[in-house]
Every structure is written in structure tokens, then in C-alpha cells.
Amino acid sequence: MCALCLLIPILVGLICAILGYLLGQLIFKKSRHYIELQADLMACRAKSAEMQSDLDNLTREHEDLKVRFAALSVPVFDAALAASVFGMEIAENDLKIVEGIGPKIEELFHKAGITTWKALSEISPERCREILGSGGDRYRIHDPSTWPKQCEMAYRGKWQELKEWQGSLNAGKE
């Protein structure tokens, strides 16, 4: 019976050793898998940050292109729409459509090389005063402070907005 007393602890020890080995392998596999998943997660986060940076750059580039394109786009003159709003035929780049500009003042601007709504919309009221001054004292009484804005509206085809604003002006003055 002494042999049995020795054999039972040896068998229990052997079974425990085998179970410990198998359990260790299982835990090691799981931890190795966890480490691999963590590495994959870090790689995904890095890729995500890179892609977000690319998206931000593309968004900025898109906004820049929109601004450039808007500056390059030229509105098409719609004579029928302008006539329907103003109730009369309007010729493209007719400066007399501006409240405060008549035939003589239009002639002064044409002599100064300002022949289009776009050109007049891009100059300052001070430059308009200089052009008026070149015609003599009788033209200096005019206030051209709204003329560039009116021309911009005409150039952009904002006829209804222009008509409504002109209704509140007095000889081109606010």
C-alpha cells in the first residue's frame, strides 16, 4: 500500500502539470492575440489620423477653388429679366441704370475708360468723385457713394434687389 501512497501524489502532480501547461498555452495564445489586436488598433488610429488630415487638406483646397471659381465666373446678362423688373428695355452695361447717373455722367465715365457695370463696381466712390470732378463744378454735387454697389448688383443680375434698393435712394444717395 505504500506504493499506492506514492503513486497517487505522482499521478495528481502529473495531471496538474499537464493542465497547467495547457492552461498556460491557452492564456499565452489569448495574450498574443490581444497584443496583435492592439497593434492593429494603433495602426488603424494612425491611418485614421492620416486620412483626417488628408480630408482637411482637401476641404481647404475645395473652399479655395470655390472662391477662385466664383471670382472667375461671369454672370450672363438676362435682358428679359431686367426688363421685367424695371418695366423698360435695358441694354447690357448701360450705366444709366444706376440711380444718379444720367447720359452726361455716363459719358464722363466712358471717357475715363469705365464702360461696364463690372468696371464701375470695382472702383471706389473716391475715384468716381475724381471722374465727376473732371467734368467741372456742376458734376461735383453728385454723390457716387452707392454707384459701385448698384453696378455690382446689375453686373450680378440681382435686378429685383437693385430695384428695391433704388426705391429707397434719392438721386443715388442713401
C-alpha positions in Angstrom: 0.0 0.0 0.0 2.9 2.2 0.3 3.4 2.1 -3.4 -0.1 3.4 -3.9 0.6 6.2 -1.5 3.5 7.3 -3.6 1.7 6.7 -7.0 -1.4 8.9 -6.2 0.6 12.1 -5.5 2.8 11.5 -8.6 -0.3 11.0 -10.8 -2.0 14.1 -9.3 1.2 16.1 -9.8 1.5 14.9 -13.4 -2.2 15.7 -14.2 -1.7 19.2 -12.6 1.4 19.8 -14.6 -0.4 18.9 -17.9 -3.4 21.0 -17.0 -1.1 23.9 -16.1 0.8 23.6 -19.4 -2.4 23.6 -21.4 -3.9 26.5 -19.5 -0.6 28.5 -20.0 -0.7 27.8 -23.7 -4.3 29.0 -23.9 -3.6 32.2 -21.9 -0.4 32.9 -24.0 -2.4 32.5 -27.2 -5.1 34.9 -26.0 -2.5 37.5 -24.8 -0.6 37.2 -28.1 -3.9 37.7 -30.0 -4.6 40.7 -27.7 -1.2 42.2 -28.5 -1.8 41.7 -32.2 -5.3 43.3 -32.0 -3.8 46.2 -30.1 -1.2 46.7 -32.7 -3.9 46.6 -35.4 -5.9 49.2 -33.5 -2.9 51.5 -33.2 -2.3 51.2 -37.0 -5.9 51.9 -37.7 -5.8 55.0 -35.5 -2.7 56.2 -37.3 -4.3 55.6 -40.7 -7.5 57.4 -39.5 -5.5 60.5 -38.4 -3.7 60.5 -41.7 -6.9 60.2 -43.6 -8.5 63.0 -41.5 -5.5 65.2 -42.3 -5.9 64.5 -46.0 -9.7 65.2 -45.7 -9.0 68.5 -44.0 -6.5 69.5 -46.7 -8.9 68.5 -49.5 -11.7 70.5 -47.8 -9.4 73.6 -47.6 -8.4 73.1 -51.2 -12.1 72.8 -52.2 -13.0 76.0 -50.4 -10.1 77.8 -52.1 -11.2 76.5 -55.5 -14.8 77.6 -54.9 -13.6 81.1 -54.1 -11.4 81.2 -57.2 -14.2 79.8 -59.4 -16.7 82.3 -58.0 -14.3 85.1 -58.8 -13.8 83.8 -62.4 -17.5 83.1 -63.1 -19.1 85.8 -65.2 -22.8 86.3 -64.9 -24.8 86.2 -68.1 -26.8 89.3 -68.8 -30.6 88.5 -69.0 -32.2 91.4 -70.7 -35.7 89.9 -70.4 -35.4 89.5 -66.6 -34.0 93.1 -66.3 -36.8 94.5 -68.4 -39.5 92.6 -66.4 -38.2 94.0 -63.2 -37.6 97.6 -64.4 -40.5 97.8 -66.9 -38.3 99.0 -69.7 -35.6 97.7 -72.0 -32.2 97.7 -70.5 -29.0 97.4 -72.6 -26.1 95.5 -71.1 -23.6 97.8 -69.3 -25.9 100.8 -69.6 -24.5 102.9 -66.7 -27.7 105.0 -66.7 -29.5 102.2 -64.9 -27.6 103.4 -61.8 -29.7 105.8 -59.7 -27.9 109.2 -60.0 -26.2 108.6 -63.4 -27.6 110.3 -66.5 -26.3 110.5 -70.1 -23.7 113.2 -69.4 -22.3 111.4 -66.3 -22.2 108.2 -68.3 -20.2 110.0 -71.0 -17.7 111.2 -68.3 -17.2 107.6 -67.1 -16.8 106.3 -70.7 -14.1 108.9 -71.3 -12.4 107.7 -68.2 -12.4 104.1 -69.5 -15.3 102.9 -67.3 -17.7 101.4 -69.8 -19.1 98.4 -68.0 -21.0 97.6 -64.8 -18.2 95.4 -63.7 -15.6 98.2 -64.2 -17.7 100.7 -62.2 -18.3 98.1 -59.5 -14.6 97.7 -59.0 -13.7 101.4 -58.4 -14.1 103.4 -55.2 -16.6 106.2 -54.7 -13.5 108.5 -54.4 -12.4 107.5 -57.9 -16.0 108.2 -59.1 -15.7 111.7 -57.5 -12.4 112.3 -59.4 -14.1 111.4 -62.7 -17.1 113.6 -61.8 -14.6 116.4 -61.0 -13.1 116.1 -64.4 -16.4 117.3 -65.9 -16.5 120.5 -64.0 -18.1 122.0 -61.0 -21.7 121.1 -62.0 -20.9 117.4 -61.6 -19.2 117.7 -58.2 -22.6 118.0 -56.4 -23.4 114.3 -57.2 -22.8 111.7 -54.5 -21.5 108.5 -56.1 -21.2 106.5 -52.8 -23.8 103.9 -53.9 -22.8 103.7 -57.6 -20.2 100.9 -57.3 -22.7 98.7 -55.3 -25.5 99.4 -57.7 -23.3 98.4 -60.6 -22.3 95.2 -58.8 -25.9 94.3 -58.4 -26.5 95.0 -62.1 -23.5 93.0 -63.1 -24.5 90.0 -60.9 -28.1 90.2 -62.3 -29.7 91.0 -59.0 -32.4 93.1 -60.6 -35.1 92.8 -58.0 -32.7 93.6 -55.2 -31.3 96.6 -57.2 -34.8 97.9 -58.0 -35.9 97.7 -54.3 -32.7 99.4 -53.1 -33.0 102.1 -55.7 -36.6 102.8 -54.5 -35.1 103.9 -51.1 -32.4 106.1 -52.7 -32.7 109.8 -53.5 -30.6 110.6 -56.7 -28.3 107.8 -55.8 -27.9 108.8 -52.1 -28.9 106.7 -49.2 
